[in-house]
């Protein structure tokens, strides 16, 4: 596989405990009402008190609950009603939590007795169907092979959400196995959920693999959603659905009991309609977990509230680099929107360093894909071996056999070439794996992002997240032309995408990315841009793009 092929696949195929105190809940304990007040009226589409939850922010929902205008249970039922009305076109939600209303009732009673725990108290959140939950819902990665299999524990991420007072409303559709099954897959398709669609044009891809989380958040099926990413799977669908997506530094958010692809690149993160909501959700799910060594690594840096980074003047004086040669040029529309964004950032006081070059990124070559093949085999075998009752498969070899046996349901449009390549790989002690991992890390970190940021004294890098969504094609698979997710994904560093504009009604986002653990800086920059651009509008559910 050539370097160009690897870059294309990385964009397409991988477009892949209780809280110690209330101060650790997103928003920072007693300060969280002040944080929420920034978005109380930022997108006033209707009023929560009249039962409409469309486009309502977390702040608006909290204000309505605090004022007694609506209860968490009523908000849950309002989202259920929207899903029932609209999801027959989108296929974004795989299942709803049968206990969601009862959970909301308990949180309503707690609010009346002792007040809210924090900004997520009583707020419905949808999570991707590769995040294990200890409840009545399935955890399948979209595959029929895992229907009925009970994970032995709940994901630490889900525990954090529950401790913050969130209502886990249901599980979202995704690109099956987080888009790591076939080289010719259609993003958003799974054997369990069918083809997820883009709410801005139903014949267009929602991108992947957190397709359902993005489509659901855009369609106001929840206040915000959880996605996961290996390379592009949060930022790409967020961009395609006009949303904010945060791909954190690997180790900021625990991956325990999340169906894996790569121990060196996987992470979970928030997908939301605004930077504020994404920052609130990130604060709730970030945390150290003994079951995920990456979260315990020396040098890990977290803050109690990522929402405190929100600053409308954060662009002033920031030095932002533009890797133009590497991550522009594949979409005229995306380039035009990104150029307008750069001009706006200059107006707001940013110093735009244009161009810069992430020198060694082009020399990663096949190393990333090789690392992922090895790590997927090791990780999925470990995950499947721990499944409790109801497991049909216990190894990657079992999965391959299951798909052959159930070819009509699981492989009607594309195969499992990546599964088969991964099955041929050896253990993580193989010299080939170790060499590929060392090459990828060196060229993306010390000789990549860190080197260019040191050379130009940068606070962040910026590029179009991707082009406008492509047409869904179950015959040939995805046809997206490019994107900028690879530098941060391969390095394990953070990135955040923000809506920047539209091309014939199709959303385009821009991504800010930078050094490890720089989430507060990136969130501040992203928020300032969002406030200046005010680019996002609600989806239209058009049958096709406005050609």
Helices and strands as residue ranges (DSSP letters): H 3-12, G 22-24, G 29-31, H 32-37, G 48-50, H 58-66, H 72-90, E 93-96, H 100-114, E 124-128, G 144-146, H 156-163, E 167-172, H 176-179, E 189-190, E 194-195, H 211-218, E 224-229, H 235-240, E 244-247, E 267-272, H 275-285, G 293-296, G 306-309, E 319-322, H 324-327, H 332-347, E 351-354, G 361-363, H 367-385, H 396-405, H 407-410, H 417-423, H 431-444, I 445-449, H 450-456, E 460-464, H 486-491, E 495-503, E 506-513, H 519-533
